[in-house]
């Protein structure tokens, strides 16, 4: 029985994909990291229309996958609130995928080819830090061992690194050529999500993985 | 469409508000506030507010639909605050509203938060009868805003007569409350303390009231209808210091009363002046500071003396809420205004001239 899903990710850039079984049948993305709440609704409308799904009914859609980060907060929230609201309105299930898991799934086969039995996926966390997680590579399938974390680059486990985090900190991180600007994408989220759904493990609650607190300090006058 | 059913979404600050109206009839008015989480900080922390909106959005939506006893199918349009407000907070509401519009196929209006505070006056529940008003004005005073507006047309032409050049009035309340150790939010606690104090004990400054700021009616100074509360805050801070240096007890109630007197005096004086000089015959008060007893009393007194009508809506419609967004949305639909394209941006500094994007 054929299954069709909508997938979104706004953990770095904004992207939307419609996948049927294991094929991406429509895809939209931007390279900007700062306009998620502007472009996302348009991307979804276009991708669904291209997949001949009417956005106002979503007939033919079986569910939604959304990247839950970690990622810069404002953009991340745009994707998650969008996925939750669509699912609620269409009365479809929505599943969270750790955005780093999505990217790990994309790069695992290449990691296996370069002989990396274990590897790290790292993305930009701003404030001179990276979001990262450490994966075991089982024949080209990623298995997350540790993380997600947010750290300065020197504190990341010393392993081959895939993802834009490596491109930002070439002195500290051992980036793999061809992957030093890679960021999570909706098609990765869908690919990882469909496998996780089949296996019955690996999905996340649909809530933002902030990893950092809100950083507000109690003013001096109010400290007791 | 004369009496459209509109769902309104508000997330510009710390309230997640969703309301539903049918024309001028209020059907649902649901608000979840993250205020308790900001108390320890003595002010709204934007990231805390934004995080709370994500958690509250769907539960508040469900509660509003249930209160109105309708489904999304019954809605004619959706309206959402596009700005002004806190960027991270606005974007949660805007993204959620776009998803809702996309998934239902309903038109979406990205609207101006300040104009929505005026729009609420058009609801039957506001207690205002605006049909006999020739020229409507609005005074908005809250933790984020202090503005005097002239409404030529609610949906197409609103003019900013004056506003604060630094802190909002409510912000000044929060800061002064911190100075005198009163708690948060500053408005209610200072109002309560002021009732036990002497408003004439301290002579605090009325900002931008000097002749050079005011000018004359024919040659108005550029700040004739503007406010400034930073000097007032500094004056309060100095007064507090004087008592601390001498190791004397701070007369907190008198300071609260004198501060409140200064705020209410300068706000109402300039608002009534602006109204008189622009042929405004009715003022609608909006924003959270509308709950302040001294502001209400003094504004009532001074508008009456000037022969100007005044409407103060119920306080839960004055503070931020979704019903006001829906109320403005209904007027936009009724006036045939074109809906927003789904690609619009939240605009943290949206000008009052942009009523819908």
Interface residues (C-beta under 8 A of the other chain):
Chain A: X35 X36 X37 X38 X39 X40 X41 X42 X44 X45 X55 X56 X58 X73 X74 X77 X78 X79 X80 X81 X82 X83 X84 X85 X86 X88 X89 X90 X207 X208 X210 X214 X215 X216 X217 X218 X219 X221 X222
Chain B: X40 X41 X42 X45 X47 X48 X50 X51 X53 X54 X57 X58 X61 X72 X87 X88 X91 X92 X94 X95 X96 X98 X99 X100 X101 X102 X103 X104 X105 X178 X179 X181 X342 X343 X344 X345 X346
